[in-house]
Amino acid sequence: MARGWESKSVESQQHEEFGETRRGAAGEDAERARKRESLELSRRRIARELETAKSAVHRAALQNALAHLDGELAKLG
């Protein structure tokens, strides 16, 4: 009887571990989606700001920011 109880315990632990792994992967996907959305929103804001920027220095800073955001988005895939 003890052996049967032990098997069930191991089986339930394996199921719990598998569930945690799946939830961890889902959490990573959600975090990645949130990061992508944040970067895309920042990129749109900076692109709009660049359209109205008058100063050459300000325009250059905004273009650098866009390049940085594009690089971060490319890393996310």
C-alpha positions as CSV (number, residue, x, y, z in Angstrom):
1,M,0.0,0.0,0.0
2,A,2.8,2.4,0.8
3,R,4.3,1.8,-2.6
4,G,1.0,2.8,-4.4
5,W,0.8,6.0,-2.3
6,E,4.4,6.9,-3.2
7,S,3.7,6.4,-6.9
8,K,0.7,8.7,-6.8
9,S,2.7,11.3,-4.9
10,V,5.5,11.3,-7.6
11,E,2.9,11.4,-10.4
12,S,1.1,14.4,-8.8
13,Q,4.5,16.1,-8.3
14,Q,5.3,15.6,-12.0
15,H,2.0,17.1,-13.0
16,E,2.5,20.1,-10.8
17,E,6.0,20.6,-12.1
18,F,4.7,20.4,-15.7
19,G,2.0,22.9,-14.9
20,E,4.5,25.3,-13.4
21,T,6.7,25.0,-16.5
22,R,3.8,25.8,-18.8
23,R,2.7,28.8,-16.7
24,G,6.2,30.1,-16.6
25,A,6.5,30.0,-20.4
26,A,3.1,31.7,-20.7
27,G,4.2,34.4,-18.3
28,E,7.4,35.0,-20.4
29,D,5.3,35.3,-23.6
30,A,3.0,37.8,-21.9
31,E,5.9,39.8,-20.6
32,R,7.4,39.8,-24.1
33,A,4.1,41.0,-25.6
34,R,3.9,43.8,-23.0
35,K,7.5,44.9,-23.8
36,R,6.8,44.8,-27.5
37,E,3.6,46.9,-27.1
38,S,5.5,49.4,-24.9
39,L,8.3,49.7,-27.4
40,E,5.8,50.2,-30.3
41,L,3.9,52.9,-28.4
42,S,7.2,54.7,-27.7
43,R,8.2,54.4,-31.3
44,R,4.9,55.9,-32.5
45,R,5.1,58.8,-30.1
46,I,8.7,59.6,-31.1
47,A,7.9,59.4,-34.8
48,R,5.0,61.9,-34.3
49,E,7.3,64.2,-32.3
50,L,9.9,63.9,-35.0
51,E,7.4,65.2,-37.6
52,T,7.0,68.5,-35.7
53,A,10.5,68.9,-34.4
54,K,12.2,72.1,-35.6
55,S,15.6,72.0,-33.9
56,A,18.3,70.0,-35.7
57,V,19.6,68.8,-32.3
58,H,16.2,67.7,-31.2
59,R,15.6,65.9,-34.5
60,A,18.9,64.1,-34.2
61,A,18.1,62.9,-30.7
62,L,14.7,61.7,-31.8
63,Q,16.2,59.8,-34.8
64,N,18.7,58.2,-32.4
65,A,15.8,57.2,-30.1
66,L,14.0,55.7,-33.1
67,A,17.1,53.7,-34.1
68,H,17.4,52.4,-30.6
69,L,13.7,51.4,-30.4
70,D,14.0,49.7,-33.8
71,G,17.0,47.7,-32.5
72,E,15.1,46.6,-29.4
73,L,12.1,45.6,-31.5
74,A,14.4,43.6,-33.8
75,K,15.8,41.7,-30.7
76,L,12.3,40.7,-29.7
77,G,11.7,39.3,-33.2
